[in-house]
Amino acid sequence: MKLEKTIRIVIVMSALIAALSACQKQEGPAEHAGKEVDKTVDKAGQQIEKAGENIQDAAKGNKK
């Protein structure tokens, strides 16, 4: 009896997990645009950081 109950619980939990994973919300145009803005801002930040390092190196007399 205990084995049957455990098997039933596993089957029910598996079905719930499958159902919840299938209900994932689709990305809308605003969310997609927001992600693209985040990527662009991140790239710009990296370029600004690189420029700052180059300025510091130039101020010290080092060249890259």
Backbone bond lengths (Angstrom), bond angles and torsions (degrees), N, CA, C in turn:
res aa  C-N    CA-C-N  psi(-1)  N-CA   C-N-CA  omega(-1)  CA-C   N-CA-C  phi
1 M - - - 1.452 - - 1.523 111.97 -
2 K 1.325 115.96 -41.97 1.461 119.41 -177.23 1.533 110.68 -64.52
3 L 1.326 117.25 -38.39 1.461 121.57 179.21 1.528 110.63 -64.31
4 E 1.311 116.91 -41.80 1.469 120.52 179.20 1.529 111.24 -63.40
5 K 1.319 115.71 -41.00 1.463 120.01 179.34 1.533 110.55 -65.07
6 T 1.316 116.62 -40.84 1.464 121.10 178.60 1.525 110.42 -64.19
7 I 1.312 117.13 -42.42 1.464 121.34 179.39 1.528 110.30 -63.32
8 R 1.330 117.27 -42.36 1.467 120.93 178.00 1.529 110.93 -61.30
9 I 1.319 115.87 -43.54 1.471 120.16 -179.96 1.525 110.14 -62.65
10 V 1.328 117.08 -43.18 1.467 120.76 179.30 1.528 110.56 -62.78
11 I 1.311 117.27 -41.62 1.472 120.92 179.96 1.524 110.40 -65.39
12 V 1.319 117.64 -44.25 1.470 121.04 179.34 1.519 110.72 -63.63
13 M 1.328 117.40 -44.35 1.471 120.62 179.84 1.534 110.78 -64.22
14 S 1.317 117.10 -39.99 1.463 120.37 178.01 1.525 111.17 -62.86
15 A 1.330 116.40 -41.58 1.459 120.21 178.59 1.526 111.21 -64.57
16 L 1.327 116.72 -41.12 1.473 119.98 178.34 1.524 111.41 -64.10
17 I 1.304 117.08 -43.28 1.472 120.28 179.36 1.521 110.30 -63.65
18 A 1.311 117.54 -42.86 1.467 121.17 179.02 1.528 110.72 -63.61
19 A 1.330 116.37 -41.24 1.468 119.90 -179.97 1.520 111.48 -65.88
20 L 1.316 116.83 -41.63 1.465 119.94 -179.53 1.523 112.38 -68.70
21 S 1.316 117.48 -37.48 1.463 119.55 179.85 1.523 111.41 -70.84
22 A 1.329 117.61 -26.64 1.466 121.27 179.39 1.528 112.00 -77.57
23 C 1.307 117.75 -15.06 1.468 122.41 -176.59 1.528 112.67 -93.82
24 Q 1.304 117.48 20.39 1.454 119.95 -178.12 1.525 110.03 -65.78
25 K 1.317 115.90 132.98 1.464 122.26 -177.03 1.536 110.03 -70.88
26 Q 1.319 115.45 137.67 1.458 120.83 177.73 1.523 109.93 -76.45
27 E 1.312 115.95 146.97 1.458 122.36 -179.36 1.522 110.02 -75.77
28 G 1.317 115.95 128.98 1.453 121.01 178.99 1.517 111.37 -89.11
29 P 1.338 117.40 174.73 1.462 120.37 -177.86 1.532 112.92 -64.99
30 A 1.319 117.94 -34.86 1.468 119.93 179.89 1.524 110.95 -68.36
31 E 1.320 116.44 -40.95 1.466 119.43 179.21 1.526 110.32 -66.31
32 H 1.323 116.93 -40.20 1.469 120.95 177.82 1.528 110.15 -62.32
33 A 1.329 116.99 -44.86 1.463 120.82 179.08 1.523 110.61 -62.94
34 G 1.329 116.81 -39.94 1.466 120.35 178.38 1.513 112.24 -61.77
35 K 1.333 116.57 -40.21 1.459 120.16 178.13 1.527 110.85 -65.51
36 E 1.324 116.63 -39.12 1.465 120.29 178.50 1.540 110.43 -65.21
37 V 1.330 116.68 -39.52 1.469 120.48 177.14 1.526 109.66 -63.22
38 D 1.326 117.50 -43.17 1.464 121.26 178.55 1.525 111.25 -58.96
39 K 1.339 116.56 -43.66 1.462 120.18 179.10 1.526 110.77 -62.36
40 T 1.335 116.02 -44.00 1.463 120.60 -178.16 1.521 111.14 -64.23
41 V 1.331 116.84 -43.32 1.465 120.86 179.75 1.525 109.85 -64.89
42 D 1.326 117.32 -39.20 1.464 120.73 178.74 1.526 111.01 -63.28
43 K 1.342 116.55 -43.96 1.466 120.23 178.38 1.520 111.03 -63.88
44 A 1.330 117.00 -40.90 1.462 120.77 179.08 1.527 109.81 -63.63
45 G 1.318 117.62 -41.07 1.462 121.59 178.20 1.517 111.64 -61.59
46 Q 1.321 116.66 -40.15 1.460 120.39 178.18 1.532 110.80 -64.82
47 Q 1.321 116.85 -40.66 1.458 120.53 179.08 1.529 111.54 -66.71
48 I 1.333 116.52 -38.35 1.466 120.20 177.88 1.523 109.98 -65.80
49 E 1.322 116.77 -41.11 1.462 120.44 178.22 1.528 110.59 -62.86
50 K 1.331 116.77 -42.30 1.463 121.51 178.94 1.533 110.44 -63.60
51 A 1.339 116.25 -41.61 1.466 119.83 178.35 1.525 110.59 -64.03
52 G 1.314 117.19 -39.57 1.461 120.97 177.84 1.521 111.70 -62.02
53 E 1.328 116.38 -41.53 1.467 120.31 177.52 1.526 110.48 -63.88
54 N 1.329 116.83 -40.76 1.464 120.36 178.38 1.527 111.09 -63.71
55 I 1.309 116.78 -38.87 1.473 120.61 178.12 1.522 109.95 -65.33
56 Q 1.327 117.35 -42.27 1.460 120.02 178.19 1.522 111.06 -63.34
57 D 1.331 116.98 -42.42 1.449 120.74 177.88 1.526 111.07 -62.80
58 A 1.326 116.93 -41.36 1.468 120.83 179.33 1.518 110.31 -65.04
59 A 1.321 117.17 -37.60 1.454 120.76 -179.79 1.534 110.76 -67.36
60 K 1.325 116.97 -30.89 1.469 121.81 178.85 1.532 111.55 -84.29
61 G 1.323 116.16 -11.91 1.456 120.51 -179.50 1.513 112.47 93.77
62 N 1.319 118.14 5.27 1.462 121.37 177.76 1.519 109.34 -87.16
63 K 1.315 116.47 144.90 1.457 120.70 176.13 1.511 108.85 -119.82
64 K 1.321 116.17 141.61 1.473 121.43 176.89 1.499 109.77 -110.54
